[in-house]
């Protein structure tokens, strides 16, 4: 069993899913009531764990969803994930990655929890249901104390 498959099996045990393993294409889909997150091995040497999830169709999003999505990429609530637009169907997609060699099963579970939280917040932010302002983070609220102007 390779490192990725072993990691996924260990994550499954932590989540109470004894039979969690990558499919023939090396992809694992973790599904909850609110989301379906695909986890796969990626990178030229297969040295990256890549996570992705469909956020929503652009047609279901607020009129200014593209602006909101771009702003989301730079907010702490993103948790390091980035949102993009799928060129094939125009849907919004959230993605993140972590080098395989630094991941522990507990670390991947934590990253998946952060990713799922960002996904839920992004769905609220892009939805045209009036909740966008409640879930967005003002740009000036980020802690910038560790940065300096040059």
N, C-alpha and C positions, 0 to 999 in steps of 0.2 A: 504494500500500500504506500503510495507516495505521500509527501508531506501535506499537500492540500487535502487529499481524501481523508487522511488521518485527523487533520484539524477539524474537518466538517463532521466526522464521526464523533469526536470529542465534544464539539459544540452541540450536536444532537443529544448527547447524554446529559449535558448541562441543562438543556431545554426540556428534557424528558421525552425526547424523540429517539428511541433506540435504533431505528433503521434509517437515520439521516445519512445519505451519501450522495456524491455527485452522480448525475446520469452519464450516459455514454459520451455526451459532449462536454462533460466536466462542469455542468451547471447544476446548482441546487436552487430550488424555489422555496422560499420560506413564506408561508401564507398565514395571515391572521384575519380577523374580522375586517380590519381597516386597510390592509395592504398586502401586496405580493411583491416580495423583494427577491430579485435574482442575484445569486452570488456565484462567481466563477473565477477560475484562474485565468490570468491574462498576462500581458507583457511578452516581449520577444522570447524571454527565457522561461516564461510561466512563473515569474517571480513576484507577481502582484495579485492580490485578492481584490476583485472588482465587484462593487455592488451597484445595482441599478433598479429603479422602480418607475413605472408610469405614474405621473402625478394626475393628469387629466387631459382631455382633449382641449385644444385651443378654443374650439367652438363653445365649450362650456365655461370658459374663463371670463373674467371681467374684461371690459374693453381695453383697459390699460395693463393687462396681465404681463405683457412683454416687459414693460418698464418695471413692474413689481418683481418679476423674475430676475432681472438684472440686478436690482437693488438687493434682493435676497442673497445673491452670491457673495455679497460683501458684508453681510450681517452676522453677528455671533450666533444667531439662532440657526444658521446653516450647519453648524457643527463641522465645517470643513467640506461638506458636500457642495456640489454645484448643480444648478438647473440649466438645462438646455432644451432645444426644440428638436424633436426627431424629424429629420429631413424627409422621411418616407410618408409619415401620416400627420405631421404637424402637431403631434401631442407634446406636452411638456414632460420631461424626463429628469429625474434626480439621480445623480451618480456620485460615487466616492470610491476611493481605492486606498489600500494599505499594503506596504511591502510584506510578502508572505513570511520572510525570515524574522520579522519582529513580532508576529502575532502569536498570542497564546489563545487557547479556547476561550478563556475568560475575557481576554482583550477583544476578540471578535464578537462575543456576545454583547459586550459594552458598546462596541462600534455599531452593531446592528440596532441596539436600543436607541442610540443617538441618531442614527440614520432614520429610523421609524418616527422618532419625535420630530425631526426636521421635515420629513415627508408630510406629517399631519399638519404642521404649522404652515408649510408651503401650500398645501391644498386650501387651507383657510384664507391664506393671503391672496391666492389667485382667483378664488371663487367670487362670483358676482352675487354675494348674498349679504353684503353689508358688514361682514365681520373683518374685512381686511384691515381697517384702521386699528382694531383692537389687537390684532396679532402682529402687526408690523413693529419693528424697532426703529426709533428715530435714528438717523445716521450719526448724530452727535452724541449718542448714548454709549458708544463703544469706548472701552478703556484704551486710550492712546498714550498713556503715560510712559510706555516703554519705547516710543518712537521719537525721533527728532527730525527736524527739517534740515536738509542739506542744500 
